[in-house]
């Protein structure tokens, strides 16, 4: 399975739950996660999708740590099986 397929499944799952999952593009700040997960009542997180077995690049790992230090959740999703658990966690926190 390719990264784009996992990303499409994530977007679809978020939308089915009544949320938004826009692509995050940040000119001048490389390495940011692929998607922002937004649910009603201010529940949000970031998601970096990867092809199965692939890992974060070093700059992506730095950005993940920076966001987490600011109190945001960042999920690295490399399997469709991880999507529901991540979304449940976002919606319940």
C-alpha positions as CSV (number, residue, x, y, z in Angstrom):
1,X,0.0,0.0,0.0
2,X,1.3,3.5,-0.8
3,X,1.4,6.5,1.4
4,X,-1.2,8.3,-0.7
5,X,-3.7,5.5,-0.2
6,X,-3.3,5.6,3.6
7,X,-3.6,9.4,3.5
8,X,-6.8,9.1,1.4
9,X,-8.3,6.6,3.9
10,X,-7.4,9.0,6.8
11,X,-9.1,11.9,5.1
12,X,-12.2,9.8,4.4
13,X,-12.4,8.5,7.9
14,X,-12.2,12.0,9.4
15,X,-14.9,13.3,7.1
16,X,-17.1,10.3,7.9
17,X,-16.9,11.3,11.6
18,X,-17.9,14.9,10.8
19,X,-14.4,16.4,10.8
20,X,-12.0,18.0,8.4
21,X,-8.5,16.8,7.5
22,X,-6.8,19.5,5.3
23,X,-3.4,19.1,3.9
24,X,-0.8,21.2,5.8
25,X,1.6,23.1,3.6
26,X,3.8,25.5,5.4
27,X,6.1,27.5,3.2
28,X,9.4,28.2,4.9
29,X,8.9,25.4,7.5
30,X,9.8,22.1,6.0
31,X,9.1,18.8,7.7
32,X,5.6,19.5,9.0
33,X,3.1,16.7,9.2
34,X,1.0,15.9,6.1
35,X,-2.5,16.5,7.6
36,X,-4.3,18.4,10.3
37,X,-7.1,16.5,12.0
38,X,-10.0,18.8,13.1
39,X,-13.1,17.7,15.0
40,X,-15.9,19.6,16.6
41,X,-15.4,21.1,20.1
42,X,-11.7,22.0,19.3
43,X,-10.4,18.5,19.2
44,X,-7.3,18.5,16.9
45,X,-4.1,16.7,16.1
46,X,-1.6,16.3,13.3
47,X,-0.9,13.2,11.2
48,X,2.1,12.2,9.2
49,X,1.3,9.3,6.8
50,X,3.9,6.9,5.6
51,X,4.0,3.8,3.4
52,X,4.1,0.6,5.5
53,X,7.4,0.2,7.3
54,X,8.7,3.7,6.4
55,X,10.0,6.0,9.1
56,X,10.1,9.7,9.7
57,X,12.9,11.6,8.1
58,X,15.2,13.4,10.6
59,X,13.6,16.8,10.1
60,X,10.1,15.3,10.4
61,X,11.1,13.8,13.7
62,X,12.3,17.3,14.9
63,X,9.0,18.9,13.8
64,X,7.0,16.1,15.6
65,X,8.9,16.7,18.8
66,X,8.5,20.5,18.5
67,X,4.7,20.1,18.1
68,X,4.5,17.7,21.0
69,X,6.4,20.0,23.3
70,X,3.8,22.6,22.5
71,X,1.1,20.2,23.6
72,X,-0.1,18.9,20.3
73,X,-0.6,15.2,19.4
74,X,1.2,14.0,16.3
75,X,0.3,10.6,14.9
76,X,2.6,8.7,12.5
77,X,0.3,6.4,10.5
78,X,1.7,3.7,8.3
79,X,-1.2,1.3,8.2
80,X,-5.0,1.8,7.7
81,X,-5.4,-0.3,10.9
82,X,-4.0,2.6,12.9
83,X,-6.5,5.2,11.7
84,X,-9.5,4.4,13.9
85,X,-7.4,4.2,17.1
86,X,-5.9,7.6,16.4
87,X,-9.2,9.2,15.6
88,X,-10.8,7.8,18.7
89,X,-8.0,9.3,20.8
90,X,-8.4,12.7,19.1
91,X,-12.1,12.8,19.6
92,X,-12.0,11.8,23.3
93,X,-9.3,14.1,24.5
